[in-house]
């Protein structure tokens, strides 16, 4: 230690006085030498200058590039717009044939990326890519239509570009067309590539100069310090300063003759040394005899305790001559009295922090209000209290905001032993105003009743019950309100019986902290309960309440919302014309109100589109466009929840032909159960999910034997975190094979029993539809010659068939309907013309022809000779409409059966 002080004799070192400044170059630049630090700083400066030069170069190049692109685009566009013959070309019958070669020749000559000629509606006459001719121009053309010039920068499909739009004016000044030319900024640039090597070369030269100058500085510093580097000098200073002042223990250095060489500040305080203690004999410092003799002896001791004044000091002493050093000893002094007091408080603080940490980790593991309250009581008992109860307002348990003076319900109880006469879980409680619980709720603060036997306000709650509580041994109580922001959700009570000491104010603070942490989780669970209930209500209102009546399919279905929150799965059964039925099942990825609301929008759209009798691939195409528009609207509003991920499967079954047409957009494939029990997944092209666009959807047409089952479902049934979709599909196949011959209801339940996970993470929609066929005895068809005289023969045949079906009451109206529809088909349509009657839940009359034109209902004027036929059809039928086929159209009308 004497050597550390820079001394070789036994005279005591003088301690530095005044403020001390701690310097740590090692921590500042990683412990490098001074020369290395200079080198690093110089390199950093050079690199910063290089970076600044490169950035300035790039910014200047970018500005020059953009300006050059703007000038070139505008010049080329104006030149081409004012070129001879362009006005005549725009007025010609085929502007593209005249202007396309000229535009391409001008584009190549001017080295532009495109030159496009437009009409005043923004339709392209020319384009480098011929497939873009005739399409709408992308850009702002209104100023050019007004006679001005537009130059704008946009991000196009070929990169960042500058395009100019100028008007083409007729001799009278009228704008008859537009010319746009554009070029990418990457096409114009290149200056940076020529100047960047010069900048980098300058940086390399600067680095070489910095290295050389650093070497010269290092050699000069080594000569001036006689070979002792800055690192060693700094370490010596820091060690010397730490020994003197930094340690939190007393340090005493005694020479070989028993004189005091050094006593730091802490040692002077602990031993109460006089100001002139240094250089004096230890035995003359006024210390107690045992302590003074120990310090003067120099013997080795470890944690030897001595009473010095009112302090218990633990002394550790070692001689300094063990490794060849000078004679003497060094001793460290530690005040064990303060340490013992601090150790007790530290242990209490550690237990408190441990409990609060456990509260942060163990409370709020679920979004269930009751379970969160139970987690609070389970944590508090027995670590903090012997009994703990949580009482919450009824509205909180339902997810609503608490009422100001409503009754509370005992939600959770934990106890170290059974039989306590406290209110049990589920009981409704209304606390009297004088009770600690009521005072906590009213004052929004914790209330301490240290001795319950002497608390008349608490005993007034229920004299008989409170007497039993005291006799049971419960003697102390803390009540804390459960507060989340400005809301008071309930009250927590902590009871003590096993430990004789009552609760103290410090424990009240701990109780408040525990409840404050739990209150956040309880309020989160309350909010989740409310939002989940709202979402479930919304979702249930958007799903079908009951299935429509129809004879084509025997249907059973199941819908199970996810336990973690509602989702966007939906299904529907939609009766169509001609006794056909459409089945649809879809899924909007995600959970919550947004997914449920989006599901409702898509379901409504499917309802509307199906009313148009569209083919499955056409309906999915319209639905795809709708989802894309929804995404665009939400993106424009700044919404971060697009509909991407929506899938759908749409199938139409015809009981007359027993054919089923299916198309899907990213949805899992349907399962088909044959009457013999075979299960297969038909090859239906998957298609892209809705909203992505780009590719048309494909359909598959299946001929189903009567009694076959078509099974539609969402991915939540076959896929979850524990299994992939291939495993789920195989399980579904096995479950359906076992239910062969069972009714659809039994098949639905069997599938859920086999595949439903214990806690579904996603919604599940399942439809099992068993096919029926409309027998030949319920169908009648006639081919009609394209001759008005043939109408009478068809009417007679129809009347005979109605008599065969015992539907004579409908003969007259059917004749009127048939006459109007067949006459319209012959007069305005194309052959072949056919008539079909279907006897289903209604009498369906269909007239088909080879034309795609559709009749429209209108009101005829008093002087019109025609135009009233369809009006009569609409009045005499329950429904009527038109559906298009690959060969024409079908006009149908339905009449209710008597």
KAHU-V803426 format. One record per residue. N is the residue number from 1. RES is the residue in one letter. D_LAST is the distance of its C-alpha to the last C-alpha in Angstrom with 2 decimals. Layout:
# KAHU-V803426
n: [N/N]
res: [RES/RES]
d_last: [D_LAST/D_LAST]
This chain:
# KAHU-V803426
n: [1/2/3/4/5/6/7/8/9/10/11/12/13/14/15/16/17/18/19/20/21/22/23/24/25/26/27/28/29/30/31/32/33/34/35/36/37/38/39/40/41/42/43/44/45/46/47/48/49/50/51/52/53/54/55/56/57/58/59/60/61/62/63/64/65/66/67/68/69/70/71/72/73/74/75/76/77/78/79/80/81/82/83/84/85/86/87/88/89/90/91/92/93/94/95/96/97/98/99/100/101/102/103/104/105/106/107/108/109/110/111/112/113/114/115/116/117/118/119/120/121/122/123/124/125/126/127/128/129/130/131/132/133/134/135/136/137/138/139/140/141/142/143/144/145/146/147/148/149/150/151/152/153/154/155/156/157/158/159/160/161/162/163/164/165/166/167/168/169/170/171/172/173/174/175/176/177/178/179/180/181/182/183/184/185/186/187/188/189/190/191/192/193/194/195/196/197/198/199/200/201/202/203/204/205/206/207/208/209/210/211/212/213/214/215/216/217/218/219/220/221/222/223/224/225/226/227/228/229/230/231/232/233/234/235/236/237/238/239/240/241/242/243/244/245/246/247/248/249/250/251/252/253/254/255/256/257/258/259/260/261/262/263/264/265/266/267/268/269/270/271/272/273/274/275/276/277/278/279/280/281/282/283/284/285/286/287/288/289/290/291/292/293/294/295/296/297/298/299/300/301/302/303/304/305/306/307/308/309/310/311/312/313/314/315/316/317/318/319/320/321/322/323/324/325/326/327/328/329/330/331/332/333/334/335/336/337/338/339/340/341/342/343/344/345/346/347/348/349/350/351/352/353/354/355/356/357/358/359/360/361/362/363/364/365/366/367/368/369/370/371/372/373/374/375/376/377/378/379/380/381/382/383/384/385/386/387/388/389/390/391/392/393/394/395/396/397/398/399/400/401/402/403/404/405/406/407/408/409/410/411/412/413/414/415/416/417/418/419/420/421/422/423/424/425/426/427/428/429/430/431/432/433/434/435/436/437/438/439/440/441/442/443/444/445/446/447/448/449/450/451/452/453/454/455/456/457/458/459/460/461/462/463/464/465/466/467/468/469/470/471/472/473/474/475/476/477/478/479/480/481/482/483/484/485/486/487/488/489/490/491/492/493/494/495/496/497/498/499/500/501/502/503/504/505/506/507/508/509/510/511/512/513/514/515/516/517/518/519/520/521/522/523/524/525/526/527/528/529/530/531/532/533/534/535/536/537/538/539/540/541/542/543/544/545/546/547/548/549/550/551/552/553/554/555/556/557/558/559/560/561/562/563/564/565/566/567/568/569/570/571/572/573/574/575/576/577/578/579/580/581/582/583/584/585/586/587/588/589/590/591/592/593/594/595/596/597/598/599/600/601/602/603/604/605/606/607/608/609/610/611/612/613/614/615/616/617/618/619/620/621/622/623/624/625/626/627/628/629/630/631/632/633/634/635/636/637/638/639/640/641/642/643/644/645/646/647/648/649/650/651/652/653/654/655/656/657/658/659/660/661/662/663/664/665/666/667/668/669/670/671/672/673/674/675/676/677/678/679/680/681/682/683/684/685/686/687/688/689/690/691/692/693/694/695/696/697/698/699/700/701/702/703/704/705/706/707/708/709/710/711/712/713/714/715/716/717/718/719/720/721/722/723/724/725/726/727/728/729/730/731/732/733/734/735/736/737/738/739/740/741/742/743/744/745/746/747/748/749/750/751/752/753/754/755/756/757/758/759/760/761/762/763/764/765/766/767/768/769/770/771/772/773/774/775/776/777/778/779/780/781/782/783/784/785/786/787/788/789/790/791/792/793/794/795/796/797/798/799/800/801/802/803/804/805/806/807/808/809/810/811/812/813/814/815/816/817/818/819/820/821/822/823/824/825/826/827/828/829/830/831/832/833/834/835/836/837/838/839/840/841/842/843/844/845/846/847/848/849/850/851/852/853/854/855/856/857/858/859/860/861/862/863/864/865/866/867/868/869/870/871/872/873/874/875/876/877/878/879/880/881/882/883/884/885/886/887/888/889/890/891/892/893/894/895/896/897/898]
res: [X/X/X/X/X/X/X/X/X/X/X/X/X/X/X/X/X/X/X/X/X/X/X/X/X/X/X/X/X/X/X/X/X/X/X/X/X/X/X/X/X/X/X/X/X/X/X/X/X/X/X/X/X/X/X/X/X/X/X/X/X/X/X/X/X/X/X/X/X/X/X/X/X/X/X/X/X/X/X/X/X/X/X/X/X/X/X/X/X/X/X/X/X/X/X/X/X/X/X/X/X/X/X/X/X/X/X/X/X/X/X/X/X/X/X/X/X/X/X/X/X/X/X/X/X/X/X/X/X/X/X/X/X/X/X/X/X/X/X/X/X/X/X/X/X/X/X/X/X/X/X/X/X/X/X/X/X/X/X/X/X/X/X/X/X/X/X/X/X/X/X/X/X/X/X/X/X/X/X/X/X/X/X/X/X/X/X/X/X/X/X/X/X/X/X/X/X/X/X/X/X/X/X/X/X/X/X/X/X/X/X/X/X/X/X/X/X/X/X/X/X/X/X/X/X/X/X/X/X/X/X/X/X/X/X/X/X/X/X/X/X/X/X/X/X/X/X/X/X/X/X/X/X/X/X/X/X/X/X/X/X/X/X/X/X/X/X/X/X/X/X/X/X/X/X/X/X/X/X/X/X/X/X/X/X/X/X/X/X/X/X/X/X/X/X/X/X/X/X/X/X/X/X/X/X/X/X/X/X/X/X/X/X/X/X/X/X/X/X/X/X/X/X/X/X/X/X/X/X/X/X/X/X/X/X/X/X/X/X/X/X/X/X/X/X/X/X/X/X/X/X/X/X/X/X/X/X/X/X/X/X/X/X/X/X/X/X/X/X/X/X/X/X/X/X/X/X/X/X/X/X/X/X/X/X/X/X/X/X/X/X/X/X/X/X/X/X/X/X/X/X/X/X/X/X/X/X/X/X/X/X/X/X/X/X/X/X/X/X/X/X/X/X/X/X/X/X/X/X/X/X/X/X/X/X/X/X/X/X/X/X/X/X/X/X/X/X/X/X/X/X/X/X/X/X/X/X/X/X/X/X/X/X/X/X/X/X/X/X/X/X/X/X/X/X/X/X/X/X/X/X/X/X/X/X/X/X/X/X/X/X/X/X/X/X/X/X/X/X/X/X/X/X/X/X/X/X/X/X/X/X/X/X/X/X/X/X/X/X/X/X/X/X/X/X/X/X/X/X/X/X/X/X/X/X/X/X/X/X/X/X/X/X/X/X/X/X/X/X/X/X/X/X/X/X/X/X/X/X/X/X/X/X/X/X/X/X/X/X/X/X/X/X/X/X/X/X/X/X/X/X/X/X/X/X/X/X/X/X/X/X/X/X/X/X/X/X/X/X/X/X/X/X/X/X/X/X/X/X/X/X/X/X/X/X/X/X/X/X/X/X/X/X/X/X/X/X/X/X/X/X/X/X/X/X/X/X/X/X/X/X/X/X/X/X/X/X/X/X/X/X/X/X/X/X/X/X/X/X/X/X/X/X/X/X/X/X/X/X/X/X/X/X/X/X/X/X/X/X/X/X/X/X/X/X/X/X/X/X/X/X/X/X/X/X/X/X/X/X/X/X/X/X/X/X/X/X/X/X/X/X/X/X/X/X/X/X/X/X/X/X/X/X/X/X/X/X/X/X/X/X/X/X/X/X/X/X/X/X/X/X/X/X/X/X/X/X/X/X/X/X/X/X/X/X/X/X/X/X/X/X/X/X/X/X/X/X/X/X/X/X/X/X/X/X/X/X/X/X/X/X/X/X/X/X/X/X/X/X/X/X/X/X/X/X/X/X/X/X/X/X/X/X/X/X/X/X/X/X/X/X/X/X/X/X/X/X/X/X/X/X/X/X/X/X/X/X/X/X/X/X/X/X/X/X/X/X/X/X/X/X/X/X/X/X/X/X/X/X/X/X/X/X/X/X/X/X/X/X/X/X/X/X/X/X/X/X/X/X/X/X/X/X/X/X/X/X/X/X/X/X/X/X/X/X/X/X/X/X/X/X/X/X/X/X/X/X/X]
d_last: [118.35/121.70/121.06/117.66/119.52/121.66/124.91/127.61/129.75/129.09/128.88/125.59/123.23/122.44/118.77/117.23/116.62/114.18/110.60/109.64/107.30/105.51/105.14/103.17/103.36/102.02/98.77/98.58/98.93/98.36/102.02/103.41/107.02/107.96/108.41/104.97/103.52/105.19/103.87/100.30/100.45/101.87/99.18/96.47/97.96/98.20/94.64/93.39/95.29/93.84/90.29/90.87/92.26/89.37/86.82/88.65/88.85/85.13/84.21/86.56/85.27/81.68/82.53/84.48/81.73/79.05/81.30/82.15/78.50/77.68/80.61/79.81/76.10/76.81/79.64/77.68/74.61/76.77/78.78/75.76/74.07/77.23/77.87/78.27/75.25/72.56/71.30/71.08/69.32/66.64/66.06/65.91/62.67/63.06/64.83/64.34/66.17/69.15/69.25/68.35/71.65/73.67/72.03/72.58/76.18/76.83/75.22/77.40/80.49/80.03/79.00/75.79/72.60/70.36/70.50/67.12/66.55/63.50/61.93/61.47/57.95/59.42/58.26/60.89/62.65/65.02/65.19/67.30/64.12/62.31/58.89/59.22/59.72/56.86/55.86/56.38/59.89/60.33/62.71/63.59/63.99/63.63/67.41/68.11/65.63/67.62/70.77/72.04/72.58/70.69/72.42/70.54/70.71/67.54/66.59/65.14/64.02/67.67/69.18/70.81/71.42/72.55/70.82/71.76/69.60/71.45/70.26/70.97/72.00/72.26/75.56/74.17/73.45/69.66/68.14/66.52/66.07/67.13/69.28/69.11/71.62/71.86/73.97/73.77/76.48/77.26/78.07/80.66/82.27/85.17/88.01/87.55/88.17/91.56/92.73/91.43/94.14/96.85/95.45/95.14/98.68/100.03/98.31/99.97/103.41/102.85/101.96/105.17/107.25/105.63/106.46/110.07/110.60/109.13/111.58/114.53/113.33/112.94/116.50/118.00/116.20/117.39/121.00/120.87/119.40/121.79/118.99/116.90/113.42/111.19/109.00/111.93/113.26/109.91/109.49/112.96/112.26/108.90/110.36/113.31/111.07/108.68/111.60/113.03/110.03/106.56/106.59/105.26/107.96/111.64/113.89/117.63/120.09/123.51/126.50/128.80/131.25/128.72/128.27/124.86/123.86/120.33/117.97/114.65/113.01/110.97/114.12/116.09/113.35/113.00/116.80/117.71/120.43/122.96/122.72/125.83/124.71/124.86/128.27/129.19/129.56/126.45/128.59/129.65/126.18/125.88/123.21/123.21/125.63/123.18/121.03/124.08/125.71/122.52/122.22/125.95/126.03/123.57/122.32/118.84/116.28/112.48/110.58/113.60/112.78/115.42/115.38/116.45/116.46/113.02/111.30/110.77/111.42/110.53/113.23/113.08/116.37/117.50/120.89/121.03/123.64/121.50/120.97/124.42/123.74/126.11/126.97/124.85/121.42/118.01/116.05/112.51/111.68/108.23/107.51/105.81/105.56/103.01/101.27/100.79/99.31/97.12/96.01/94.65/92.74/91.57/90.19/88.26/86.98/86.03/84.02/82.34/81.47/80.26/77.90/76.60/76.11/74.22/72.05/71.26/70.34/68.73/66.75/63.48/62.64/58.97/56.70/56.03/57.58/58.33/59.77/61.98/63.36/64.09/65.98/68.20/69.12/69.72/72.09/74.02/74.60/77.34/78.91/78.91/77.81/77.39/74.03/71.56/68.40/65.80/63.85/61.14/58.91/55.36/53.99/56.08/54.44/51.03/52.33/52.76/56.05/58.06/58.19/61.61/62.03/59.26/59.81/60.81/59.64/62.01/60.76/63.53/66.65/69.41/72.47/75.59/75.15/72.51/72.52/73.10/71.91/70.00/66.40/64.08/61.38/58.23/59.99/59.54/62.94/64.12/67.79/70.20/71.97/75.31/74.07/75.01/71.36/70.59/73.73/72.74/69.32/70.88/73.83/72.12/75.18/76.33/77.96/80.64/81.36/84.34/84.85/81.81/83.92/85.50/82.33/81.29/78.43/76.78/77.49/75.79/72.38/72.36/75.75/74.90/73.21/75.88/78.60/77.00/76.80/80.52/81.41/79.42/81.85/79.87/82.44/81.54/78.46/77.37/74.14/72.81/69.83/67.24/67.21/65.41/66.51/66.02/63.60/64.77/62.41/64.25/67.57/69.39/72.01/74.81/76.70/80.06/81.43/83.23/85.70/88.07/88.47/85.99/84.05/86.19/85.46/85.49/82.71/80.74/80.86/79.62/76.77/75.74/75.78/73.69/71.05/71.09/70.23/67.51/66.06/65.20/63.27/61.49/60.47/59.29/57.17/55.82/54.91/53.27/51.24/50.08/49.27/47.60/45.39/44.53/43.79/41.63/39.66/39.26/38.29/35.71/34.15/33.98/32.39/28.65/27.81/24.90/23.34/20.08/17.09/17.16/17.39/20.54/23.14/24.03/26.14/28.89/31.27/34.46/36.29/39.88/42.04/45.72/48.11/50.49/47.98/44.54/43.94/41.67/39.42/35.68/32.56/28.97/25.71/23.92/20.59/21.23/19.58/18.90/17.82/21.46/22.96/26.33/28.76/31.68/34.70/37.76/41.04/43.31/46.80/48.47/47.76/47.50/45.79/46.37/44.59/41.63/41.34/41.64/38.94/36.59/37.49/36.88/33.51/32.40/33.77/31.86/28.59/29.52/30.82/27.83/25.62/27.81/26.78/30.48/32.09/33.58/37.13/36.36/34.64/37.65/39.97/38.48/38.61/42.22/43.12/41.55/43.63/46.72/46.25/45.80/49.06/50.85/49.83/51.01/54.21/54.92/54.50/56.91/54.35/55.51/52.12/50.45/47.16/48.95/47.74/43.97/42.16/38.58/36.59/33.37/31.28/28.13/26.43/24.32/22.48/22.43/26.20/27.02/29.41/30.37/32.38/34.69/37.28/39.43/41.98/44.69/42.30/42.92/41.36/38.18/38.57/36.73/36.55/36.08/34.56/38.17/39.25/41.11/41.08/41.97/42.02/40.83/43.25/41.51/44.03/44.71/45.21/47.00/45.76/44.00/46.37/49.13/47.94/49.95/48.06/44.59/42.17/41.42/38.31/37.93/35.14/34.59/32.73/31.46/30.98/27.93/29.02/31.44/31.88/32.61/34.76/35.39/37.99/40.62/44.36/44.96/43.66/46.11/49.03/51.32/55.05/55.72/54.12/53.42/50.15/51.20/51.81/48.49/46.58/48.36/47.54/43.85/43.99/45.64/43.16/40.14/41.87/42.40/38.71/37.54/34.76/34.07/30.67/30.59/31.41/34.48/35.51/35.39/37.58/39.95/40.51/41.36/43.66/45.51/45.83/45.59/49.11/50.60/50.56/48.13/49.77/46.63/42.93/40.81/37.24/35.71/32.36/31.65/28.60/27.90/26.19/23.25/22.55/19.49/20.37/21.30/18.70/16.03/18.12/19.20/22.08/24.19/27.47/27.91/31.47/32.72/32.78/30.77/30.86/28.75/25.64/24.98/25.30/22.80/20.22/20.87/20.57/17.23/15.90/17.45/15.92/12.32/13.41/14.91/11.78/10.04/7.82/9.89/7.66/8.18/11.78/13.51/12.68/13.21/16.48/17.61/17.06/18.70/21.51/22.45/22.48/24.31/26.71/27.58/28.22/30.47/32.25/32.85/32.39/34.28/33.59/32.21/28.72/25.79/22.03/19.81/16.13/14.91/11.97/12.26/10.46/9.15/9.80/13.44/15.64/19.35/22.42/25.81/29.33/32.83/33.39/33.46/33.01/29.89/28.37/28.37/26.47/28.95/29.49/30.98/34.00/34.26/36.61/34.61/33.35/30.75/29.15/25.95/23.70/22.79/22.41/19.66/18.00/18.27/16.83/13.73/12.90/12.60/15.75/18.19/21.68/24.52/26.15/29.51/30.72/34.23/33.91/32.03/28.67/24.91/22.64/19.05/15.85/12.57/9.13/6.46/3.81/0.00]
